[in-house]
Amino acid sequence: MASKDERLALNVAGAYYVDESCVDCGACPATAPGNFRRCDDTGTSYVYRQPETELERSLCREALEGCPTESIGDNGDET
């Protein structure tokens, strides 16, 4: 389960985030490319834009559920 205390600084503020346990497998940017990106410098993925539509929220939820390291968190409206 993702930890808010280990949330990556690259993430934009909002409900979804990626934490330090990310191994940059590429699954989340492949699943929700409008919301996740990879960072070559850190070797992690991160949320660059929070979901705004039902489709984007659905894709982010799919990315969260499919994350092999459980590095994606969703804390509602918390930042």
C-alpha positions as CSV (number, residue, x, y, z in Angstrom):
1,M,0.0,0.0,0.0
2,A,1.3,3.4,-1.0
3,S,2.5,5.7,1.9
4,K,1.6,9.4,2.0
5,D,4.8,9.9,4.0
6,E,6.8,8.6,1.1
7,R,5.0,10.5,-1.6
8,L,7.4,11.6,-4.4
9,A,7.9,15.4,-4.7
10,L,7.4,15.1,-8.4
11,N,3.7,14.4,-8.0
12,V,1.3,17.3,-8.4
13,A,-1.0,18.1,-5.5
14,G,-4.2,16.1,-5.3
15,A,-5.7,12.7,-4.5
16,Y,-3.5,10.4,-6.6
17,Y,0.3,10.1,-6.0
18,V,3.2,7.7,-6.4
19,D,5.5,6.9,-3.5
20,E,9.2,6.0,-3.2
21,S,8.5,2.3,-3.6
22,C,8.0,2.8,-7.4
23,V,10.4,0.8,-9.6
24,D,9.3,2.6,-12.8
25,C,7.8,-0.5,-14.4
26,G,5.9,1.7,-16.8
27,A,2.5,0.3,-16.1
28,C,0.8,3.5,-14.8
29,P,1.9,5.7,-17.7
30,A,0.8,3.0,-20.1
31,T,-2.6,2.7,-18.4
32,A,-3.3,6.4,-17.8
33,P,-0.9,8.4,-20.0
34,G,-2.8,11.6,-19.5
35,N,-2.0,11.5,-15.8
36,F,1.2,9.6,-15.2
37,R,4.7,10.1,-16.6
38,R,8.1,8.5,-16.1
39,C,11.1,10.4,-14.8
40,D,14.4,9.1,-16.1
41,D,16.4,11.1,-13.6
42,T,14.7,9.5,-10.6
43,G,13.8,6.1,-12.1
44,T,10.2,6.5,-11.0
45,S,6.8,7.3,-12.4
46,Y,4.7,10.2,-10.9
47,V,1.4,11.9,-11.3
48,Y,1.8,15.0,-13.5
49,R,-1.9,15.8,-13.8
50,Q,-4.7,14.8,-11.5
51,P,-7.7,13.1,-13.2
52,E,-10.5,15.5,-14.1
53,T,-13.0,13.3,-16.0
54,E,-14.7,10.0,-15.1
55,L,-12.7,8.3,-17.7
56,E,-9.4,9.6,-16.3
57,R,-10.5,8.7,-12.7
58,S,-11.3,5.2,-14.0
59,L,-7.9,4.8,-15.7
60,C,-6.1,6.1,-12.6
61,R,-8.0,3.6,-10.5
62,E,-7.0,0.9,-13.0
63,A,-3.4,2.0,-12.7
64,L,-3.6,1.9,-8.9
65,E,-5.1,-1.6,-8.8
66,G,-2.6,-2.9,-11.4
67,C,0.6,-1.4,-9.8
68,P,2.8,-4.4,-9.0
69,T,4.6,-2.6,-6.1
70,E,1.4,-0.9,-4.7
71,S,3.2,2.4,-5.1
72,I,0.1,4.4,-6.2
73,G,-2.1,6.0,-3.6
74,D,-5.5,7.7,-3.6
75,N,-6.3,9.7,-0.5
76,G,-9.5,11.4,-1.7
77,D,-9.1,15.1,-1.6
78,E,-6.0,15.0,0.6
79,T,-2.7,16.4,-0.8
